[in-house]
């Protein structure tokens, strides 16, 4: 089972019709899904100009998702970096994201 949202056709409905929660310069969009929990990550150049930082953000988000996926509902999740703190993505930002995931799941 594919756990990532990769195509525009998969991502657009979640951004348009899904619920949204904000956490520390990031937005978490989610929408009910027929399959298990799936993740998409959007990290543009405006958030982090350096590719190294964008890739680190993606890795941190995917790892947080991997650790939490057994507790998550059957939803599609999109994490979008909006106005993060300058510098490298940090564990504190990901901690805020984890709190937003729990909030979306009603925990």
N, C-alpha and C positions, 0 to 999 in steps of 0.2 A: 504494500500500500504506500503510495506516494505521500510524504508528509510535508512537502513544500508547495507553495503557490508560486508558480514561475511565470505564467503567461498573463498578458494583459486581460484576456477574457476571464481569467480566474480572479484577478485582483480588483478590477473595476467594480463589480457588484458589491464587494465587501466595503470598499471605500464609499460607494454611493448610498447603500442602504443599511450598512452595519452600524452597531452601537459604537460609540467612541468614548475613550477615557484618556485623559492626559496625565503624563507623569514625567516631570523633570526634563522638559524639552523634547519629549517623545509623545507620539500619539499611538494608542492601541485601538485598532478597529476590529470588531468581531461580528460574525454573523453565523447563525446556525448552519450546520453542514450535514449532509447525508453520511459522509465517511467520518473517520476519527478526526482528532484535532490536526489542523494543517497550518503551516506558518509561511508568511511572506515578509520579507524585510526590504524596506526602502530607505536607502541612505545616499542622498545626493551630494553633489559637490558643495552646495551652499552650506550644508551642515558641517562637513569636514572636507576642506580642500585637498588634503593629502589622502591618497588611495590607501596608505597604510592604516590610517585611522578609520576609514570607512570599512575596510576589511576586518579590523579588530572589533568594531561595533557589531558587524554581522556575526562574527564568531561568538561574541559574548551573548548576543540575543539567541542564537541557535542553541548554545549550551544551556542557557536558562530554560528554554523551551523543552529541551531534551530531559532536563531534570524534573520538570513540572508536568510533562504531558500525561502521565498516568492520573493526575488529579484534574485535568482540564476536561471540560465538556466537549461534545462533538460540535466544534465550531471551527470556522476559518478565521485565522488571526493575521492581521497585517500590523507590523510595527514600523512606524514612519518617524525618522529623525527630523525634528522641526527646528528648534533653536537650542541645541545642546550647549552645554558650557564649552567654551573654547578649550583646546588641548585634546588630549587623548580621551576616548570614551572610558568611563570609570565603572568600577563595581558598584558605586553608590547609585549611579544612574540606572544600572540594571536592577538594583534592589528596588528602586521606585517602580520600575517596570513590572517586577514580580508582584508588588502590591496592587498594581493596576490589573494584572491578570486575575488575582484573587477577587478583586472587586467586581470584575466582569462576570466571574463565575458565581457570585453571590456568597462568597465565603467571608 
